[in-house]
Amino acid sequence: SDDVRRQKIENRVAKMRFSAATARKIQDVFISEMNKGIHQQPSSLQMENTYIPELLDGTEEGLYLALDLGGTNFRVVLLELAHGAPIREEVKRYYIGSELRVGSAIPLFDHLAESVSDFVISQGLQDVELPLGFTFSFPMIQHSLDVGVLVTWTKTFNCPDAVNKDAVRLLREALDRRGDTKVKVLAVLNDTTGTLVQGSTLDHNTAVGLILGTGSNACYLERADRVEHWETERHGEREVIIDIEWGAFGDNGVLDFIKTDFDRENDANSLIVNSFTFEKYIAGKYLGEVVRVILVKLTKEKLLFVGDSTSDSLLTPGNLTTDLVSHIEQDSLDGGDSNTKEILAKFGIIPDEDDIRIVQYVCEVASNRAALLVSICLASLIDRIDKEQVTIAVDGSLYKHHPRLEGWMKQYISLLCTPGRKFKLIHAEDGSGKGAALVSAIAHRLK
Ligand code: ADP
């Protein structure tokens, strides 16, 4: 009967529904990995020093630039600040052809420099000294605020001669070759750090930056005396932003106790197996694939789409994208089924009533697990940050568009952090653009 089928399906995904004890265990592992990372012991969390020791102090004035490479768009941003707050913003998107994304790094960085100078000249600012913050959203090792050594290219970029080189130096050399502007590259950062700093202009209690987009990562304000890896001279800094790089949480096996056969298959279908373990549970690039893998397994086990033949389209990895999970979740919220039917029809599936409810249930289980995992880590950060009120600045399309994540996160974080702790989630749009210009303003003031 249908009740028996429903029970079988619930059993099949039961490992994805964490008990309170499992949630606590994950939290303990996360805290332990953070402590190891910050003490430079082997850990799946890099806990990178960003060398950003403070936020805006309200004295920053004038014009600042940002160059944003590594997100969905490549952009140059100009921000005008008065009393440490943005009063004007100009943005221009530039195109990077596929031929520039691979091969030698020189043509790529020449193109970046050309875009900067095109933008600066179009603003009539070629004779003005302009600080620039460089958002370089690739794995890098930072030796100081303005030295970031590329570890490896990701996404659609692959210029091998730039690996192990300082991205700031490559950009400065390209700007020097042109010599037609007075742009000064003062800082290199990633989108997560930009989001924290951008959030701090919206809410002065901001102490965590979170990205839930294609990938996922977080950073937070740490006490400077807890940070061991610090290559530059210290000047009595009290705090510093630490980039956790949590996408790789669990790559060393510490999270294996939550791994299901669905996750193993999702990993096997990914570009780089056995890496970015945590990201594969939570980020936009993978959430749809987790759902697809579950649906295919349930179908093969004759628990789903029993009356229908298997859809070839559903069997293809990558075919169920995370935006579709959001649309199906919207049905669950509305108590409807129109989105679910429409999506399944595109896969060539004509579901019965039970199939629809099972598909909705699977989307809920996968989404809910992502929300809980992110919340477990955020609650640990809130407890770690010794402030009465902690605001978390969030950016990324998954967070923005998924209809239930934010609500679940609010609920789970308050259950998991120390009772009485106050926190807020705010949406900080465009940290990778505006945030980088703001970081260059902080760097300029600290010089
Ligand atoms: P990026 O992280 O690449 O800079 P975004 O923050 O826009 O850019 O994230 C893009 C990712 O967000 C996509 O890969 C997709 O997985 C996810 N996404 C896009 N639209 C939605 C949606 N409606 N619901 C959930 N996730 C979405």
Boltz pocket constraint, residues with backbone or C-beta under 6 A from the ligand:
constraints:
  - pocket:
      binder: B
      contacts: [[A, 70], [A, 71], [A, 72], [A, 212], [A, 213], [A, 214], [A, 215], [A, 283], [A, 284], [A, 285], [A, 286], [A, 321], [A, 322], [A, 323], [A, 324], [A, 326], [A, 395], [A, 396], [A, 397], [A, 398], [A, 399], [A, 401], [A, 402]]
      max_distance: 6.0
